[in-house]
Amino acid sequence: MNSQASLMTISLPEQEKLIHKLQIFKIQGKDKRGCSILRVIGKLFPAKIVSVEAVNKYLQEKIYPSLEQRQFSIVYLHTGVNRAENFPGIAALRSICDAMPENVKNHLNAVYFLHPSLQSRLCLALFGRLIFTGGVYWKMNYVTRLEFLWEHVKRKEIEIPEFVYDHEEELDDYRPMMDYGMEGDHPRVYVDSTVEPAISMYSMRCIA
């Protein structure tokens, strides 16, 4: 995630406090299946000064205990993420996923990946099965626009940062010929007794 030298100026407890202060991870609201939502804001992640150890410790102490006994979905906001500033790296993502307790993974219903870049989609197409183990990869869904996220998440129950809406306006100015909504890297059908009809999602891999 970062070099040891860059972490010497901030202790592990200080790193955890920073993660909490920035509200990178926050349990908030529900999706339309009634699952709790873990919102993750990628742009706010201070990759240069926060270690994998600090992230895993924070999640183990502050987040996972609240998710062990209930179904939940992850809404990951990729808006504004760039490799130089706030991307932790493939090895760090693998470590974080591996450290997720099995009972928490078993309660994970879906991962909504908002505003995926072409680079992120290529990366996950190549390495996703290695990074997101324990069945997590198969629950990954790319969501190109907020309007498609609201089809699956209760809009009034989750806070979306202003920069995400700004990005949506930029997309309106340079809107592609077609928006594909919610996509995965493989065909799948979700069956839910509370949602009719079943939702089908097919791969449009590497479409930006």
C-alpha positions in Angstrom: 0.0 0.0 0.0 2.8 2.3 0.9 6.5 2.3 2.0 7.4 1.8 5.6 9.2 5.1 5.6 6.0 7.0 4.8 4.2 5.4 7.7 6.8 6.3 10.3 5.3 9.7 10.9 1.9 8.4 11.9 1.2 5.7 14.4 -1.2 2.8 14.0 -3.8 4.4 16.4 -3.5 7.7 14.5 -4.1 5.9 11.2 -7.3 4.3 12.6 -8.5 7.7 13.9 -7.9 9.1 10.4 -9.9 6.3 8.8 -12.7 7.0 11.2 -12.6 10.8 10.8 -12.7 10.6 7.0 -15.7 8.2 7.2 -14.2 6.0 4.4 -16.2 3.1 5.7 -19.7 3.7 7.0 -22.7 1.5 7.7 -25.7 3.5 6.5 -29.2 2.8 5.1 -30.5 -0.2 3.3 -30.8 -1.5 -0.2 -34.2 -2.5 -1.7 -33.8 -6.0 -0.5 -33.7 -4.8 3.0 -29.9 -5.4 3.4 -27.8 -3.0 5.4 -25.3 -0.9 3.3 -21.6 -0.6 3.9 -20.7 2.6 2.0 -17.0 2.9 1.0 -15.6 6.1 -0.5 -12.5 5.4 -2.5 -11.5 9.0 -3.2 -11.1 9.7 0.6 -8.7 6.8 1.2 -5.3 8.2 2.2 -3.3 5.4 0.6 0.1 7.1 1.1 -0.1 7.2 4.9 -2.5 4.4 5.9 -1.3 0.7 6.1 -3.2 -2.5 5.4 -2.7 -3.4 9.0 -4.5 -0.2 10.1 -7.4 -0.8 7.7 -7.9 -4.4 8.7 -7.7 -3.5 12.4 -10.3 -0.7 12.0 -12.6 -3.0 10.0 -12.3 -5.8 12.6 -13.0 -3.5 15.5 -15.5 -1.0 14.1 -17.3 -2.4 11.1 -17.4 -6.2 11.0 -19.0 -6.8 14.4 -22.1 -4.9 13.2 -22.3 -7.1 10.1 -21.8 -10.6 11.5 -25.5 -11.2 12.1 -27.2 -9.5 9.2 -27.3 -9.4 5.4 -25.5 -6.5 3.9 -24.4 -5.0 0.6 -21.4 -2.8 -0.2 -21.7 0.4 -2.2 -18.2 1.3 -3.3 -17.8 4.8 -4.8 -14.9 4.7 -7.2 -15.4 8.2 -8.3 -12.2 10.3 -8.3 -9.9 7.4 -7.5 -6.5 7.5 -9.0 -3.5 5.2 -8.6 -1.1 7.8 -7.4 -3.2 9.3 -4.5 -5.8 7.0 -3.2 -5.6 3.5 -4.6 -4.1 1.0 -2.1 -2.9 -1.5 -4.6 -3.8 -5.1 -5.6 -1.8 -6.7 -2.8 -3.6 -4.5 -0.2 -7.0 -5.3 -1.6 -6.3 -9.0 -1.5 -5.1 -8.7 2.1 -8.2 -6.8 3.1 -10.5 -9.3 1.5 -8.6 -12.3 3.0 -8.9 -10.7 6.4 -12.7 -10.5 6.2 -14.3 -13.1 8.5 -16.1 -15.9 6.8 -19.3 -15.2 8.6 -19.2 -11.7 7.3 -18.5 -12.8 3.7 -21.4 -15.2 4.0 -23.7 -12.3 4.9 -22.6 -10.2 1.9 -25.3 -10.0 -0.6 -23.8 -7.7 -3.4 -21.1 -5.2 -4.1 -22.2 -2.2 -6.2 -19.1 -0.6 -7.8 -20.1 2.9 -8.9 -18.3 4.7 -11.7 -15.8 2.0 -12.7 -13.0 3.2 -14.9 -11.7 1.3 -17.9 -8.5 0.6 -16.0 -10.3 -0.8 -12.9 -12.5 -3.0 -15.1 -9.5 -4.4 -16.9 -7.8 -5.0 -13.6 -10.7 -6.9 -12.1 -11.2 -8.8 -15.3 -7.6 -10.1 -15.0 -7.1 -10.3 -11.3 -10.5 -10.1 -9.7 -10.8 -13.8 -8.9 -7.4 -13.7 -7.2 -8.2 -10.4 -5.2 -11.7 -11.0 -4.1 -11.8 -14.5 -2.7 -14.4 -16.4 -0.7 -17.1 -15.8 -3.3 -16.9 -12.0 -3.1 -15.8 -11.6 -6.7 -19.0 -13.2 -8.0 -21.1 -10.6 -6.1 -19.4 -7.7 -7.9 -21.6 -5.4 -10.0 -20.4 -2.4 -12.0 -22.8 0.6 -11.9 -22.1 3.2 -14.5 -24.5 5.9 -13.2 -26.3 6.9 -10.0 -29.6 6.5 -11.6 -28.9 2.8 -11.9 -27.7 2.6 -8.3 -31.1 3.9 -7.1 -32.8 1.0 -8.7 -31.2 -1.2 -6.1 -30.5 1.1 -3.1 -32.9 3.3 -1.2 -31.9 6.8 -2.3 -32.8 8.7 0.9 -30.9 6.4 3.2 -27.4 6.8 1.9 -25.2 10.0 1.8 -23.5 10.6 -1.5 -20.6 13.1 -1.6 -21.0 16.2 -3.7 -18.1 15.3 -6.0 -20.0 12.2 -7.1 -22.8 14.4 -8.3 -20.3 16.7 -10.0 -18.9 13.7 -11.9 -22.5 12.8 -12.9 -22.8 16.3 -14.5 -19.6 15.7 -16.4 -21.0 12.5 -17.7 -24.1 14.3 -18.8 -21.9 16.6 -20.9 -20.0 13.7 -22.5 -22.7 11.1 -22.3 -21.8 7.9 -24.2 -24.2 6.6 -26.8 -25.4 4.0 -24.4 -25.3 3.5 -20.6 -25.2 -0.1 -19.6 -26.5 0.4 -16.1 -25.4 -2.5 -13.8 -23.0 -5.1 -15.2 -20.8 -7.9 -14.0 -17.9 -9.9 -15.5 -20.1 -13.0 -16.0 -23.8 -13.8 -16.7 -25.8 -14.4 -13.6 -29.4 -14.3 -12.3 -30.3 -13.2 -8.8 -33.5 -14.7 -7.4 -35.1 -13.0 -4.5 -38.5 -13.8 -3.2 -39.1 -10.1 -2.4 -38.2 -8.9 -5.9 -40.2 -9.8 -9.0 -39.1 -10.5 -11.6 -35.6 -11.9 -11.0 -32.8 -9.4 -12.0 -30.5 -10.6 -14.8 -27.1 -9.0 -15.4 -24.8 -9.8 -18.3 -21.2 -9.0 -18.9 -20.1 -5.9 -20.9 -16.5 -6.3 -19.8 -14.1 -3.3 -20.3 -16.8 -0.9 -21.6 -16.0 2.4 -20.0 
